[in-house]
Amino acid sequence: MQIKPLIVIPVYNHGSTLRDVAERALKHGEVLILDDGSTDGGPDVVEDMDLTVISHDENLGKGQAILTAAEKARELGKTHIITIDADGQHFPEEIPKFIKAIQQSPETIFVGSRNFEGQNVPGAAKFGRSFSNFWLRVQTGIKINDVQSGFRAYPLEIFSVAKTSESRYAFEVEILVKSAWAGYDLKDLPIEVYYPNPEERVSHFDTIKDNIRISLLNTRLTMRSFVPLPHRQYAKDEEGKITPIHPLRSLRILLCKDETPLKLAIAGAIGMLLGTLPLIAMHSIAIILFCGFFRLSKITGLAVSQLCIPPFVPALCIEAGHYMRYNKFLTEISLQTIGYEALDRFYEWVLGSLVLGPLFAAIIGITIYIMAFTIKRFLDIKPQQCGKSHHETR
């Protein structure tokens, strides 16, 4: 692929800093300024410069500005956009770092990871970054260091694949999550950042409204990530066109590059271990959170946990716990032993699960590993059989 990036500067009332950012960015490629309904006459400061300016009649939000810029980039025959904020926070001199990265991995989204060791870094920015990083990992299993950074490189094709609903700041969170679900890689690029003194800082992030939007978005995305159904994946066909892989082909996807027999075995072992523990009414949530955070197969973990549905596994744990307490098995099943002594039985269930849980998990993990390894080898599943996707396979 021949890389043709377009540098995009979304701007809303940043007239005091826009020209400096644009001049420095022009040294590294073609520049598009997307004016999102500015009222300070900001775009006028660059009218004599060799760049493209598109304006929204009213403020529609940063997310919509990026989508409009992406549409224009496609019209210009570009393959990627590199977004950089207009407030002077980022250093345009680091744009070549993004260009080099997309040349090496053109179907990856690169996100600038800001160095927060400098002066005047707002505490809210540090908290917001940690907050968003945590939820991205829960929702996708992917760990990156700066979900809220606006200095990024996107392959243009992602905007036709990842269907988004947000139009303002929350868009930058949503596009990462849905891109990861679609099969794209997300990677960090370390960057420097400049924060002026608070009285000089220009920010249009609404602490109340935008935080509410991001919180509601994270709630929706997290709830969707809890649903034990695979997300639609995307691959390229023989002609290089983007095509969806139906979720029903999940078994084949699971045995592709990103789901190895070992990872499936670990997911199954975790499902068995947590399913054995007396986490009443919380088993599924615990499995989904754990597997999602560590990017393990939630489907495998949940499927295995069904083996622990009462009464068989809980009864075995209670018997083991009773034996540990009294050196004999519980042989009497009555209102007295199950009803009046329910707390004793629950305590024995806890004791027994701490012993049998790891044992059952090891057995299930080994079994799944042998089965998955055998199936993968017998079917001779290779990356090219899974569909050449945005990071070789998905």
C-alpha positions as CSV (number, residue, x, y, z in Angstrom):
1,M,0.0,0.0,0.0
2,Q,1.2,3.5,-0.9
3,I,0.7,5.6,2.2
4,K,-0.9,9.0,1.5
5,P,-1.6,10.8,4.9
6,L,-3.4,14.0,5.4
7,I,-2.7,16.1,8.5
8,V,-6.0,17.2,10.1
9,I,-6.4,20.0,12.6
10,P,-9.9,20.2,14.1
11,V,-10.4,23.8,15.4
12,Y,-13.0,25.5,17.5
13,N,-12.1,29.1,18.7
14,H,-8.4,28.5,18.7
15,G,-7.5,31.6,16.7
16,S,-4.6,32.5,19.0
17,T,-2.7,29.2,18.4
18,L,-3.9,27.9,15.1
19,R,-1.5,29.6,12.7
20,D,1.6,28.4,14.7
21,V,0.3,24.8,14.7
22,A,-0.6,25.0,11.0
23,E,2.8,26.5,9.9
24,R,4.7,23.8,11.8
25,A,2.4,21.0,10.5
26,L,2.8,22.1,6.9
27,K,6.5,21.3,7.1
28,H,5.5,17.6,7.3
29,G,2.8,17.2,4.7
30,E,-0.6,18.3,3.3
31,V,-2.8,20.0,5.9
32,L,-6.6,20.2,6.3
33,I,-8.1,22.5,8.8
34,L,-11.6,21.6,9.9
35,D,-13.3,24.6,11.4
36,D,-16.1,23.4,13.7
37,G,-18.2,26.5,13.7
38,S,-15.6,28.9,15.3
39,T,-16.9,32.3,16.3
40,D,-13.5,34.0,16.9
41,G,-12.5,34.3,13.3
42,G,-9.7,31.8,13.9
43,P,-9.6,30.3,10.4
44,D,-9.0,33.8,8.9
45,V,-5.5,33.7,10.3
46,V,-4.5,30.9,7.9
47,E,-6.3,32.1,4.7
48,D,-2.9,33.0,3.1
49,M,-1.4,29.6,3.7
50,D,-1.2,26.7,1.3
51,L,-3.7,24.4,3.0
52,T,-7.4,23.4,2.8
53,V,-10.0,24.8,5.1
54,I,-13.5,23.3,5.6
55,S,-16.0,24.9,7.9
56,H,-19.1,23.7,9.7
57,D,-21.8,26.4,9.9
58,E,-22.3,25.6,13.6
59,N,-20.4,23.7,16.3
60,L,-21.1,20.0,15.8
61,G,-18.4,18.5,18.0
62,K,-14.9,17.2,17.6
63,G,-16.1,13.7,16.6
64,Q,-18.1,15.1,13.7
65,A,-15.2,17.3,12.7
66,I,-13.0,14.2,12.4
67,L,-15.7,12.4,10.3
68,T,-16.0,15.3,8.0
69,A,-12.2,15.5,7.6
70,A,-12.1,11.8,6.9
71,E,-14.7,12.2,4.1
72,K,-12.7,15.0,2.5
73,A,-9.5,12.9,2.8
74,R,-11.1,10.1,0.8
75,E,-12.1,12.6,-1.8
76,L,-8.5,13.7,-2.0
77,G,-7.3,10.1,-2.5
78,K,-5.7,9.8,0.9
79,T,-5.2,6.6,2.9
80,H,-4.8,8.0,6.4
81,I,-5.5,11.0,8.5
82,I,-3.2,12.3,11.3
83,T,-5.2,14.4,13.8
84,I,-3.5,17.0,15.9
85,D,-5.1,19.5,18.3
86,A,-5.1,23.2,17.4
87,D,-4.5,24.4,21.0
88,G,-0.7,24.0,20.8
89,Q,-0.6,21.2,23.3
90,H,1.0,18.8,20.8
91,F,4.2,19.2,18.8
92,P,3.8,19.0,15.0
93,E,7.5,18.2,14.8
94,E,6.4,14.7,16.0
95,I,4.2,14.1,12.9
96,P,7.0,12.2,11.1
97,K,6.9,9.7,14.0
98,F,3.3,8.9,13.0
99,I,4.1,8.8,9.3
100,K,6.9,6.3,9.9
101,A,4.6,4.2,12.1
102,I,1.8,3.9,9.6
103,Q,4.3,3.1,6.8
104,Q,5.4,0.1,8.9
105,S,1.8,-0.9,9.9
106,P,-0.7,0.8,7.7
107,E,-3.8,-0.9,9.2
108,T,-3.1,0.1,12.8
109,I,-4.5,3.0,14.7
110,F,-1.7,4.9,16.5
111,V,-2.5,7.0,19.5
112,G,0.0,9.5,21.0
113,S,0.8,8.7,24.6
114,R,1.5,12.0,26.3
115,N,4.4,12.5,28.6
116,F,2.8,13.8,31.8
117,E,6.0,14.4,33.6
118,G,6.1,18.1,32.6
119,Q,4.8,21.2,34.3
120,N,1.2,22.4,34.6
121,V,-0.4,19.0,33.8
122,P,-3.9,19.2,35.1
123,G,-4.9,16.6,37.7
124,A,-8.2,16.1,35.8
125,A,-6.2,15.1,32.7
126,K,-4.3,12.5,34.6
127,F,-7.5,11.1,36.2
128,G,-9.4,11.1,32.9
129,R,-6.6,9.2,31.2
130,S,-6.4,6.5,33.8
131,F,-10.2,6.2,33.9
132,S,-10.6,5.8,30.1
133,N,-7.6,3.5,29.9
134,F,-9.1,1.2,32.5
135,W,-12.5,1.0,30.7
136,L,-10.9,0.4,27.3
137,R,-9.1,-2.6,28.7
138,V,-12.3,-4.0,30.3
139,Q,-14.2,-3.5,27.0
140,T,-11.6,-4.7,24.6
141,G,-8.8,-6.4,26.5
142,I,-6.4,-4.0,24.9
143,K,-4.0,-1.9,27.0
144,I,-2.9,1.5,25.7
145,N,-1.6,4.4,27.7
146,D,-3.6,7.4,26.6
147,V,-7.1,6.8,25.3
148,Q,-7.9,10.5,25.5
149,S,-5.0,11.8,23.4
150,G,-6.1,13.7,20.3
151,F,-2.8,13.2,18.5
152,R,-3.6,10.1,16.4
153,A,-3.2,8.3,13.0
154,Y,-6.2,6.5,11.6
155,P,-6.5,4.4,8.4
156,L,-9.4,5.9,6.5
157,E,-11.1,2.6,6.0
158,I,-11.9,2.4,9.8
159,F,-14.5,5.1,9.4
160,S,-16.6,3.0,7.1
161,V,-16.2,-0.1,9.3
162,A,-16.7,1.2,12.9
163,K,-20.2,2.6,13.2
164,T,-20.2,5.3,15.8
165,S,-22.9,7.3,17.5
166,E,-21.0,10.0,19.4
167,S,-20.2,13.4,17.7
168,R,-18.2,15.2,20.5
169,Y,-15.3,14.4,22.7
170,A,-16.7,10.9,23.5
171,F,-16.2,10.0,19.9
172,E,-12.5,9.6,20.4
173,V,-13.2,6.9,23.0
174,E,-15.9,5.2,21.0
175,I,-13.9,4.9,17.8
176,L,-11.0,3.1,19.6
177,V,-13.3,0.6,21.3
178,K,-15.3,-0.2,18.1
179,S,-12.2,-0.4,16.0
180,A,-10.7,-2.9,18.4
181,W,-13.9,-4.9,18.3
182,A,-13.8,-4.9,14.5
183,G,-10.3,-6.4,14.5
184,Y,-7.9,-3.4,14.2
185,D,-4.8,-3.0,16.3
186,L,-4.3,-0.1,18.6
187,K,-0.8,1.0,19.5
188,D,0.9,3.8,21.5
189,L,3.4,6.3,20.2
190,P,5.2,8.2,23.0
191,I,4.8,12.0,22.5
192,E,5.7,15.1,24.4
193,V,3.0,17.6,25.5
194,Y,2.9,21.2,26.5
195,Y,0.4,22.6,29.0
196,P,0.5,26.4,29.5
197,N,-0.4,28.1,32.8
198,P,-4.1,27.6,33.7
199,E,-5.0,31.2,32.9
200,E,-3.5,30.9,29.4
201,R,-5.1,27.5,28.6
202,V,-7.9,27.3,25.9
203,S,-10.1,24.2,26.3
204,H,-13.6,23.6,25.2
205,F,-14.0,20.3,27.1
206,D,-17.2,20.7,29.2
207,T,-16.3,19.1,32.6
208,I,-20.0,18.2,33.3
209,K,-21.6,17.5,29.9
210,D,-18.6,15.8,28.3
211,N,-17.9,13.7,31.4
212,I,-21.5,12.6,31.5
213,R,-21.4,11.7,27.8
214,I,-18.2,9.7,28.3
215,S,-19.7,7.9,31.3
216,L,-22.9,7.0,29.5
217,L,-20.8,5.8,26.5
218,N,-18.7,3.6,28.7
219,T,-21.8,2.2,30.3
220,R,-23.2,1.2,26.9
221,L,-19.9,-0.2,25.6
222,T,-19.3,-2.2,28.8
223,M,-22.8,-3.6,28.7
224,R,-22.2,-4.7,25.1
225,S,-18.9,-6.2,26.0
226,F,-20.6,-8.3,28.7
227,V,-22.9,-9.9,26.1
228,P,-21.2,-13.3,25.3
229,L,-21.6,-12.9,21.5
230,P,-18.6,-12.2,19.3
231,H,-18.3,-8.8,17.6
232,R,-18.4,-8.7,13.9
233,Q,-14.9,-8.9,12.5
234,Y,-13.6,-7.4,9.3
235,A,-11.2,-8.8,6.8
236,K,-10.1,-8.1,3.2
237,D,-11.2,-10.4,0.3
238,E,-9.1,-11.3,-2.7
239,E,-9.8,-7.9,-4.3
240,G,-8.7,-6.0,-1.1
241,K,-12.3,-5.0,-0.2
242,I,-13.4,-4.9,3.4
243,T,-15.9,-7.6,4.2
244,P,-17.5,-8.7,7.5
245,I,-16.9,-12.1,8.9
246,H,-20.1,-13.4,10.4
247,P,-20.1,-14.0,14.2
248,L,-21.2,-17.6,13.6
249,R,-17.7,-18.3,12.3
250,S,-16.4,-17.6,15.8
251,L,-14.9,-21.0,16.3
252,R,-12.7,-20.5,13.3
253,I,-11.8,-17.0,14.5
254,L,-11.0,-18.3,18.0
255,L,-8.4,-20.7,16.5
256,C,-6.8,-18.0,14.4
257,K,-3.7,-16.1,15.4
258,D,-5.1,-14.1,18.3
259,E,-6.7,-17.0,20.0
260,T,-4.2,-19.7,20.5
261,P,-4.9,-23.1,22.2
262,L,-3.0,-21.8,25.3
263,K,-5.2,-18.7,25.6
264,L,-8.4,-20.7,25.1
265,A,-7.2,-23.1,27.8
266,I,-6.5,-20.3,30.2
267,A,-9.9,-18.8,29.5
268,G,-11.6,-22.2,30.1
269,A,-9.6,-22.7,33.3
270,I,-10.6,-19.2,34.6
271,G,-14.2,-20.0,33.8
272,M,-14.1,-23.2,35.7
273,L,-12.3,-21.7,38.7
274,L,-14.6,-18.8,39.0
275,G,-17.6,-21.0,38.3
276,T,-16.6,-23.3,41.2
277,L,-16.4,-20.5,43.7
278,P,-19.6,-19.5,45.6
279,L,-20.0,-16.2,43.8
280,I,-23.8,-16.5,43.9
281,A,-25.4,-14.6,41.0
282,M,-22.0,-13.0,40.2
283,H,-20.3,-15.8,38.2
284,S,-21.0,-14.5,34.7
285,I,-20.1,-10.9,35.6
286,A,-16.8,-12.0,37.3
287,I,-15.9,-14.1,34.3
288,I,-16.7,-11.4,31.7
289,L,-14.8,-8.7,33.7
290,F,-11.7,-11.0,34.2
291,C,-11.6,-12.4,30.7
292,G,-12.3,-9.0,29.1
293,F,-9.6,-7.3,31.2
294,F,-6.9,-9.8,30.2
295,R,-8.2,-10.2,26.6
296,L,-9.2,-13.8,27.0
297,S,-12.1,-15.5,25.3
298,K,-15.3,-14.6,27.3
299,I,-17.3,-17.1,25.3
300,T,-15.0,-19.9,26.3
301,G,-15.0,-18.9,30.0
302,L,-18.7,-18.6,30.2
303,A,-19.3,-21.9,28.3
304,V,-17.1,-23.8,30.7
305,S,-18.7,-22.2,33.8
306,Q,-21.9,-23.8,32.9
307,L,-20.4,-27.1,34.1
308,C,-20.6,-25.6,37.6
309,I,-24.4,-25.1,37.6
310,P,-25.8,-26.6,40.9
311,P,-26.1,-29.1,42.3
312,F,-23.2,-31.3,41.2
313,V,-20.1,-29.1,41.6
314,P,-21.4,-27.2,44.7
315,A,-22.3,-30.5,46.3
316,L,-18.8,-31.8,45.7
317,C,-17.3,-28.7,47.2
318,I,-19.6,-29.0,50.3
319,E,-18.6,-32.6,50.7
320,A,-14.9,-31.7,50.4
321,G,-15.3,-28.8,52.9
322,H,-17.2,-31.0,55.3
323,Y,-14.5,-33.6,55.2
324,M,-11.8,-31.0,55.9
325,R,-13.7,-29.8,58.9
326,Y,-14.8,-33.1,60.5
327,N,-12.7,-35.8,58.7
328,K,-15.9,-37.4,57.4
329,F,-18.3,-36.8,54.5
330,L,-21.8,-35.3,54.9
331,T,-24.2,-38.2,54.4
332,E,-27.4,-36.8,55.9
333,I,-29.5,-34.5,53.6
334,S,-32.3,-33.1,55.6
335,L,-34.0,-29.8,56.7
336,Q,-31.5,-29.7,59.6
337,T,-28.3,-30.1,57.5
338,I,-29.4,-28.1,54.5
339,G,-31.8,-25.6,56.1
340,Y,-30.9,-24.8,59.7
341,E,-27.2,-25.3,59.1
342,A,-27.1,-23.4,55.8
343,L,-24.3,-21.1,57.0
344,D,-22.2,-24.1,57.8
345,R,-22.8,-25.6,54.4
346,F,-21.9,-22.3,52.7
347,Y,-18.7,-22.1,54.7
348,E,-17.9,-25.7,53.6
349,W,-18.7,-24.7,50.1
350,V,-16.1,-22.0,50.3
351,L,-13.5,-24.3,51.8
352,G,-14.1,-27.0,49.3
353,S,-14.1,-24.7,46.3
354,L,-10.6,-23.4,47.3
355,V,-9.3,-27.0,46.9
356,L,-11.4,-28.3,44.1
357,G,-11.6,-25.1,42.1
358,P,-7.9,-25.1,41.1
359,L,-8.0,-28.8,40.5
360,F,-11.0,-28.6,38.2
361,A,-9.5,-25.6,36.5
362,A,-6.3,-27.5,35.8
363,I,-8.2,-30.5,34.4
364,I,-10.4,-28.3,32.1
365,G,-7.5,-26.2,31.0
366,I,-5.4,-29.2,30.0
367,T,-8.4,-30.8,28.2
368,I,-9.2,-27.6,26.2
369,Y,-5.5,-27.2,25.3
370,I,-5.2,-30.7,24.0
371,M,-8.5,-30.4,22.0
372,A,-7.7,-27.0,20.6
373,F,-4.2,-28.0,19.7
374,T,-5.4,-31.1,18.0
375,I,-8.2,-29.4,16.1
376,K,-5.9,-26.6,14.9
377,R,-3.2,-29.0,13.8
378,F,-5.7,-31.5,12.2
379,L,-7.5,-28.7,10.3
380,D,-4.1,-27.0,9.6
381,I,-5.6,-23.6,10.4
382,K,-3.2,-20.9,9.2
383,P,-3.5,-17.1,9.3
384,Q,-4.3,-16.9,5.6
385,Q,-7.3,-19.1,6.1
386,C,-8.7,-16.7,8.7
387,G,-8.8,-13.9,6.2
388,K,-6.1,-11.4,5.7
389,S,-7.2,-8.7,8.1
390,H,-6.0,-5.5,9.5
391,H,-3.3,-7.1,11.6
392,E,-2.7,-10.2,9.5
393,T,-5.5,-12.3,11.0
394,R,-8.6,-11.9,13.1
